[in-house]
Amino acid sequence: MSYVILARKYRPRSFAQMVGQEHVVQALTNALTQGRLHHAYLFTGTRGIGKTTVSRILAKSLNCTGPDGQGGITATPCGVCQACTEIDADRYLDYTELDAASNGGKEEIKDLIERAAYKPGIGRFKVFMIDEAHQLSKDAFNALLKTLEEPPEYLKFVLATTDPEKVLPTVLSRCLQFNLRPMAPATVRDYLATVLEAEGVAADAGSLRLLGRAARGSMRDGLSLTDQAIAYGGGRLAEDVVRKMLGSVDRSQPRQLVEALSRRDGPGVLATVDALRERGLPAAAVLEEMALLLQQMAVAQAVPGALDEDDPDTTDARELAGALAADETQLLYSMLVHGREELGLLGDEYAALTMVMLRYLAFPGSGAAAPAPVPRAAPLRSPAPPAIKLAVPTVPAVAASLPAPAAPIAQTAPTPPTAPVPAAVAAPAPVAPAAALGERWHALVKKLAAAGAISALTRELAVQGGLQAVDDAATPPRWLLHVERETLRNTALRDKLASALAAELGHAVQLDVEPGVPEDTPARRDAAERQRRQAAAEAAIHEDAVVRELLAQFKTARIVPGSIKPLDSPEGSTP
């Protein structure tokens, strides 16, 4: 006997054998059991997920006579009667499949309609199945409409399409529609494992994971790839062999690229890309694997513990989840997804891949080139200032509650600076040192942001940083920021912020950025001001005489929580 390909050999013969489409199976099973039969069905979904298979099982259910020839309509066709065996063999007289991709003209549909005038020859129902129905011509659709709307009681229509948007609305409205879903990689993987066990073919877990992902939701494609892998591997499936056959990228290279990008290691990125080029792996596969890794990282960042710790495919994502901030993970993912569209625009796809990687490295540097770094001296240290909790946004009130320090932190140089500090950022003379630093930094950051001198991640560094000390006696003056987020503490962002400060102040600034959790930052001050204004707005509404009168007059009236918003923008907030 000649070899039967796996996709045909293991095609489901009953609803019970179908996997991944439980919602469709349940609906059709209930309809058949209760006798609630529609005259036209439309099955939609991508290729290879079971549209034609469901149609054949439905036709068998409608025409099955049981092993003894006495059965009726059933949700569990016997598989041995004439109707069941002949439909499986594609030779049942009363079941017709029409491929609209090659027979979608008006004449073919007219022929089908003429055949509909005759009662079934051997079965209970005639079943007409039109595959790729969206490719029927407009004239063919119009010719079909009357029969589709009022078919004889012995006729059932089944339409299948991968693109329901192209089917005429008048046809859609006459059909009971079911959307078959792409299958999860795990579903395909588990089914392939069952098939290979039945075939007596050895396969390791890694090869099954690769085939499950490569199927892209199509069980038929998964079985076809498995057939190919068996032939390629000489009757045995191993991960390295299947990876080579599929041209898949080892997860270690995408991990190296993500790690290098998180460190902003340009040479490391280029070296990894060159290594991938030498191995001849498709650039699109590299971006796809990186995107999958980042998607899993985003899940781990948003919902810690959500990734399956027993799945080896999630190990890298769980270990790298802390390498990038959540917003940076989203940014890089977006760049990778859009970068796939650019690979074909150049003759050298790896040149395009390199540009996608470098684009992420260039993102924080949008705008002018970074200035040459100022020679670094020993890190600036200053006495720890008293802790400040910004319960209220007004600095004088905070300062009044603080004890006078034993020795003030240097706030101004003994001699005037080369250029005067703008009045907007000058520290008030009666105010405690820590509060003065916070007020000075907040005002300066607000001015820089309003002028567009800082943006994107540079602005984020400024608003999330807390000014701890200023040494105007140094040459150039040295400023110390404490920043909690590791991703903001990098050389490129620090130098850009230092350049913006120098342009605003009129003289060079040596900026030190150190790890720490600052108590007083522009972001915290703006949050406190927003809370104060929100509380004031809510109090004003609740105390308003008209509002009180309405609440008293209408007993069911209430102020919807969260509906009160301050009208004017907060003064002094950072844009």
Secondary structure, 3 states (H helix, E strand, C coil): CCCCCHHHHCCCCCHHHCCCCHHHHHHHHHHHHHCCCCCEEEEECCCCCCHHHHHHHHHHHHHCCCCCCCCCCCCCCCCCCHHHHHHHCCCCCCEEEEECCCCCCHHHHHHHHHHHCCCCCCCCCEEEEEECHHHCCHHHHHHHHHHHHCCCCCEEEEEEECCHHHCCHHHHCCCEEEECCCCCHHHHHHHHHHHHHHHCCEECHHHHHHHHHHCCCCHHHHHHHHHHHHHHCCCEECHHHHHHHHCCCCCHHHHHHHHHHHCCCHHHHHHHHHHHHHHCCCHHHHHHHHHHHHHHHHHHHHCCCCCCCCCHHHHHHHHHCCCCCHHHHHHHHHHHHHHHHHHHHCCCHHHHHHHHHHHHHHHHHCCCCCCCCCCCCCCCCCCCCCCCCCCCCCHHHHHHCCCCCCCCCCCCCCCCCCCCCCHHHCCCCCCCHHHHHHHHHHHHHHHHHHCCCCCHHHHHHHHHCEEEEEECCCCCCEEEEEECCHHHCCHHHHHHHHHHHHHHHCCCCEEEEEECCCCCCHHHHHHHHHHHHHHHHHHHHHHCHHHHHHHHHCCCCCCCCCCCCCCCCCCCCCC
